[in-house]
Amino acid sequence: MSEQTKVSIASDHAGFDLKDQIIKRLIDSGISVIDRGPDKKDPVDYPDYASKVTNDILNEKAHKGVLVCGTGQGMAMAANKKPGIRAALCYNSEVTRLAREHNDANILTLGARVIDEATAMSLVETFLNTDFEGSRHADRINKIG
């Protein structure tokens, strides 16, 4: 993970604990983090928090984003509503690597109820350390919008 990398991260109540663990790990690794909340475990609506992170990506306040909810699915759906966002729901290292290499994913979504903390940390590291391959993949990405 590059020291110049800035990551915007948010969760809903189901992903709150995992979000905080990811933030701690990123900061310990020298990564700049924008914590978009929530700041407590009370029930919240995940689309509100997905929007905060997508805005950071689209406004170039952050290079990449991480969104955490119960399954990761709701956050991915909410984030992908915005043109220019390519949020990938990932659950293993191969899917994560390919989401970056082939799809130029700019947001990683994770499910706190379906993966353990060690897996989540590994996926965040893979996501941040894998480059987009460009080439034939770039033409496909441009068709997405």
C-alpha positions as protocol buffer text, in pm:
chain_id: "A"
residue {
  index: 1
  type: MET
  ca { x: 0 y: 0 z: 0 }
}
residue {
  index: 2
  type: SER
  ca { x: 139 y: 332 z: -108 }
}
residue {
  index: 3
  type: GLU
  ca { x: 178 y: 612 z: 143 }
}
residue {
  index: 4
  type: GLN
  ca { x: 19 y: 848 z: -112 }
}
residue {
  index: 5
  type: THR
  ca { x: -297 y: 638 z: -125 }
}
residue {
  index: 6
  type: LYS
  ca { x: -601 y: 796 z: 37 }
}
residue {
  index: 7
  type: VAL
  ca { x: -894 y: 567 z: 118 }
}
residue {
  index: 8
  type: SER
  ca { x: -1249 y: 674 z: 196 }
}
residue {
  index: 9
  type: ILE
  ca { x: -1433 y: 418 z: 409 }
}
residue {
  index: 10
  type: ALA
  ca { x: -1782 y: 381 z: 554 }
}
residue {
  index: 11
  type: SER
  ca { x: -2017 y: 115 z: 681 }
}
residue {
  index: 12
  type: ASP
  ca { x: -2362 y: 61 z: 813 }
}
residue {
  index: 13
  type: HIS
  ca { x: -2430 y: -69 z: 1164 }
}
residue {
  index: 14
  type: ALA
  ca { x: -2363 y: -431 z: 1061 }
}
residue {
  index: 15
  type: GLY
  ca { x: -2021 y: -341 z: 926 }
}
residue {
  index: 16
  type: PHE
  ca { x: -1926 y: -94 z: 1199 }
}
residue {
  index: 17
  type: ASP
  ca { x: -1678 y: -313 z: 1393 }
}
residue {
  index: 18
  type: LEU
  ca { x: -1505 y: -442 z: 1080 }
}
residue {
  index: 19
  type: LYS
  ca { x: -1482 y: -87 z: 939 }
}
residue {
  index: 20
  type: ASP
  ca { x: -1305 y: 28 z: 1256 }
}
residue {
  index: 21
  type: GLN
  ca { x: -1061 y: -263 z: 1236 }
}
residue {
  index: 22
  type: ILE
  ca { x: -983 y: -186 z: 871 }
}
residue {
  index: 23
  type: ILE
  ca { x: -927 y: 181 z: 953 }
}
residue {
  index: 24
  type: LYS
  ca { x: -685 y: 90 z: 1231 }
}
residue {
  index: 25
  type: ARG
  ca { x: -490 y: -143 z: 999 }
}
residue {
  index: 26
  type: LEU
  ca { x: -475 y: 116 z: 720 }
}
residue {
  index: 27
  type: ILE
  ca { x: -354 y: 391 z: 953 }
}
residue {
  index: 28
  type: ASP
  ca { x: -93 y: 155 z: 1102 }
}
residue {
  index: 29
  type: SER
  ca { x: 25 y: 90 z: 744 }
}
residue {
  index: 30
  type: GLY
  ca { x: 67 y: 462 z: 674 }
}
residue {
  index: 31
  type: ILE
  ca { x: -244 y: 496 z: 459 }
}
residue {
  index: 32
  type: SER
  ca { x: -443 y: 818 z: 480 }
}
residue {
  index: 33
  type: VAL
  ca { x: -807 y: 743 z: 569 }
}
residue {
  index: 34
  type: ILE
  ca { x: -1127 y: 943 z: 543 }
}
residue {
  index: 35
  type: ASP
  ca { x: -1375 y: 785 z: 787 }
}
residue {
  index: 36
  type: ARG
  ca { x: -1725 y: 862 z: 658 }
}
residue {
  index: 37
  type: GLY
  ca { x: -1897 y: 690 z: 948 }
}
residue {
  index: 38
  type: PRO
  ca { x: -2105 y: 602 z: 1117 }
}
residue {
  index: 39
  type: ASP
  ca { x: -1944 y: 682 z: 1450 }
}
residue {
  index: 40
  type: LYS
  ca { x: -2157 y: 441 z: 1653 }
}
residue {
  index: 41
  type: LYS
  ca { x: -2342 y: 110 z: 1602 }
}
residue {
  index: 42
  type: ASP
  ca { x: -2695 y: 251 z: 1597 }
}
residue {
  index: 43
  type: PRO
  ca { x: -2901 y: 142 z: 1293 }
}
residue {
  index: 44
  type: VAL
  ca { x: -2836 y: 354 z: 983 }
}
residue {
  index: 45
  type: ASP
  ca { x: -2929 y: 338 z: 615 }
}
residue {
  index: 46
  type: TYR
  ca { x: -2639 y: 204 z: 409 }
}
residue {
  index: 47
  type: PRO
  ca { x: -2716 y: 410 z: 93 }
}
residue {
  index: 48
  type: ASP
  ca { x: -2642 y: 730 z: 287 }
}
residue {
  index: 49
  type: TYR
  ca { x: -2293 y: 606 z: 372 }
}
residue {
  index: 50
  type: ALA
  ca { x: -2225 y: 459 z: 28 }
}
residue {
  index: 51
  type: SER
  ca { x: -2302 y: 803 z: -114 }
}
residue {
  index: 52
  type: LYS
  ca { x: -2041 y: 970 z: 108 }
}
residue {
  index: 53
  type: VAL
  ca { x: -1766 y: 739 z: -16 }
}
residue {
  index: 54
  type: THR
  ca { x: -1871 y: 755 z: -382 }
}
residue {
  index: 55
  type: ASN
  ca { x: -1866 y: 1134 z: -362 }
}
residue {
  index: 56
  type: ASP
  ca { x: -1511 y: 1123 z: -226 }
}
residue {
  index: 57
  type: ILE
  ca { x: -1402 y: 908 z: -522 }
}
residue {
  index: 58
  type: LEU
  ca { x: -1586 y: 1116 z: -783 }
}
residue {
  index: 59
  type: ASN
  ca { x: -1460 y: 1445 z: -635 }
}
residue {
  index: 60
  type: GLU
  ca { x: -1105 y: 1304 z: -614 }
}
residue {
  index: 61
  type: LYS
  ca { x: -1081 y: 1346 z: -237 }
}
residue {
  index: 62
  type: ALA
  ca { x: -982 y: 977 z: -217 }
}
residue {
  index: 63
  type: HIS
  ca { x: -815 y: 735 z: -458 }
}
residue {
  index: 64
  type: LYS
  ca { x: -1014 y: 430 z: -353 }
}
residue {
  index: 65
  type: GLY
  ca { x: -1302 y: 340 z: -127 }
}
residue {
  index: 66
  type: VAL
  ca { x: -1409 y: 60 z: 105 }
}
residue {
  index: 67
  type: LEU
  ca { x: -1771 y: 0 z: 206 }
}
residue {
  index: 68
  type: VAL
  ca { x: -1879 y: -255 z: 466 }
}
residue {
  index: 69
  type: CYS
  ca { x: -2229 y: -380 z: 544 }
}
residue {
  index: 70
  type: GLY
  ca { x: -2374 y: -715 z: 646 }
}
residue {
  index: 71
  type: THR
  ca { x: -2325 y: -888 z: 310 }
}
residue {
  index: 72
  type: GLY
  ca { x: -2154 y: -617 z: 106 }
}
residue {
  index: 73
  type: GLN
  ca { x: -2429 y: -649 z: -150 }
}
residue {
  index: 74
  type: GLY
  ca { x: -2637 y: -348 z: -48 }
}
residue {
  index: 75
  type: MET
  ca { x: -2335 y: -120 z: -43 }
}
residue {
  index: 76
  type: ALA
  ca { x: -2230 y: -244 z: -388 }
}
residue {
  index: 77
  type: MET
  ca { x: -2576 y: -181 z: -530 }
}
residue {
  index: 78
  type: ALA
  ca { x: -2598 y: 167 z: -380 }
}
residue {
  index: 79
  type: ALA
  ca { x: -2246 y: 267 z: -488 }
}
residue {
  index: 80
  type: ASN
  ca { x: -2282 y: 137 z: -844 }
}
residue {
  index: 81
  type: LYS
  ca { x: -2579 y: 367 z: -908 }
}
residue {
  index: 82
  type: LYS
  ca { x: -2332 y: 652 z: -962 }
}
residue {
  index: 83
  type: PRO
  ca { x: -2164 y: 680 z: -1304 }
}
residue {
  index: 84
  type: GLY
  ca { x: -1788 y: 643 z: -1271 }
}
residue {
  index: 85
  type: ILE
  ca { x: -1811 y: 413 z: -971 }
}
residue {
  index: 86
  type: ARG
  ca { x: -1709 y: 50 z: -1009 }
}
residue {
  index: 87
  type: ALA
  ca { x: -1777 y: -111 z: -673 }
}
residue {
  index: 88
  type: ALA
  ca { x: -1683 y: -477 z: -645 }
}
residue {
  index: 89
  type: LEU
  ca { x: -1824 y: -712 z: -385 }
}
residue {
  index: 90
  type: CYS
  ca { x: -1529 y: -936 z: -302 }
}
residue {
  index: 91
  type: TYR
  ca { x: -1495 y: -1247 z: -90 }
}
residue {
  index: 92
  type: ASN
  ca { x: -1161 y: -1399 z: -189 }
}
residue {
  index: 93
  type: SER
  ca { x: -823 y: -1282 z: -316 }
}
residue {
  index: 94
  type: GLU
  ca { x: -870 y: -1393 z: -677 }
}
residue {
  index: 95
  type: VAL
  ca { x: -1199 y: -1207 z: -718 }
}
residue {
  index: 96
  type: THR
  ca { x: -1042 y: -900 z: -558 }
}
residue {
  index: 97
  type: ARG
  ca { x: -731 y: -912 z: -776 }
}
residue {
  index: 98
  type: LEU
  ca { x: -936 y: -953 z: -1094 }
}
residue {
  index: 99
  type: ALA
  ca { x: -1176 y: -675 z: -993 }
}
residue {
  index: 100
  type: ARG
  ca { x: -877 y: -440 z: -992 }
}
residue {
  index: 101
  type: GLU
  ca { x: -680 y: -583 z: -1286 }
}
residue {
  index: 102
  type: HIS
  ca { x: -969 y: -630 z: -1529 }
}
residue {
  index: 103
  type: ASN
  ca { x: -1249 y: -405 z: -1401 }
}
residue {
  index: 104
  type: ASP
  ca { x: -1054 y: -116 z: -1248 }
}
residue {
  index: 105
  type: ALA
  ca { x: -1277 y: -134 z: -939 }
}
residue {
  index: 106
  type: ASN
  ca { x: -1246 y: 184 z: -738 }
}
residue {
  index: 107
  type: ILE
  ca { x: -1450 y: 69 z: -439 }
}
residue {
  index: 108
  type: LEU
  ca { x: -1423 y: -259 z: -250 }
}
residue {
  index: 109
  type: THR
  ca { x: -1737 y: -378 z: -74 }
}
residue {
  index: 110
  type: LEU
  ca { x: -1721 y: -635 z: 203 }
}
residue {
  index: 111
  type: GLY
  ca { x: -1975 y: -834 z: 401 }
}
residue {
  index: 112
  type: ALA
  ca { x: -1902 y: -831 z: 773 }
}
residue {
  index: 113
  type: ARG
  ca { x: -2146 y: -1118 z: 833 }
}
residue {
  index: 114
  type: VAL
  ca { x: -2001 y: -1345 z: 565 }
}
residue {
  index: 115
  type: ILE
  ca { x: -1621 y: -1308 z: 588 }
}
residue {
  index: 116
  type: ASP
  ca { x: -1391 y: -1301 z: 887 }
}
residue {
  index: 117
  type: GLU
  ca { x: -1165 y: -1014 z: 985 }
}
residue {
  index: 118
  type: ALA
  ca { x: -844 y: -1178 z: 860 }
}
residue {
  index: 119
  type: THR
  ca { x: -997 y: -1236 z: 518 }
}
residue {
  index: 120
  type: ALA
  ca { x: -1127 y: -880 z: 504 }
}
residue {
  index: 121
  type: MET
  ca { x: -782 y: -741 z: 587 }
}
residue {
  index: 122
  type: SER
  ca { x: -622 y: -955 z: 319 }
}
residue {
  index: 123
  type: LEU
  ca { x: -878 y: -841 z: 61 }
}
residue {
  index: 124
  type: VAL
  ca { x: -823 y: -474 z: 145 }
}
residue {
  index: 125
  type: GLU
  ca { x: -449 y: -521 z: 102 }
}
residue {
  index: 126
  type: THR
  ca { x: -496 y: -700 z: -232 }
}
residue {
  index: 127
  type: PHE
  ca { x: -738 y: -432 z: -349 }
}
residue {
  index: 128
  type: LEU
  ca { x: -500 y: -148 z: -267 }
}
residue {
  index: 129
  type: ASN
  ca { x: -190 y: -320 z: -405 }
}
residue {
  index: 130
  type: THR
  ca { x: -328 y: -441 z: -738 }
}
residue {
  index: 131
  type: ASP
  ca { x: -306 y: -221 z: -1045 }
}
residue {
  index: 132
  type: PHE
  ca { x: -548 y: -199 z: -1336 }
}
residue {
  index: 133
  type: GLU
  ca { x: -400 y: -376 z: -1641 }
}
residue {
  index: 134
  type: GLY
  ca { x: -552 y: -132 z: -1890 }
}
residue {
  index: 135
  type: SER
  ca { x: -510 y: -247 z: -2250 }
}
residue {
  index: 136
  type: ARG
  ca { x: -812 y: -444 z: -2377 }
}
residue {
  index: 137
  type: HIS
  ca { x: -982 y: -396 z: -2040 }
}
residue {
  index: 138
  type: ALA
  ca { x: -984 y: -16 z: -2073 }
}
residue {
  index: 139
  type: ASP
  ca { x: -1212 y: -28 z: -2378 }
}
residue {
  index: 140
  type: ARG
  ca { x: -1458 y: -242 z: -2184 }
}
residue {
  index: 141
  type: ILE
  ca { x: -1450 y: -14 z: -1882 }
}
residue {
  index: 142
  type: ASN
  ca { x: -1521 y: 286 z: -2105 }
}
residue {
  index: 143
  type: LYS
  ca { x: -1840 y: 116 z: -2225 }
}
residue {
  index: 144
  type: ILE
  ca { x: -1970 y: 105 z: -1867 }
}
residue {
  index: 145
  type: GLY
  ca { x: -1976 y: 481 z: -1837 }
}
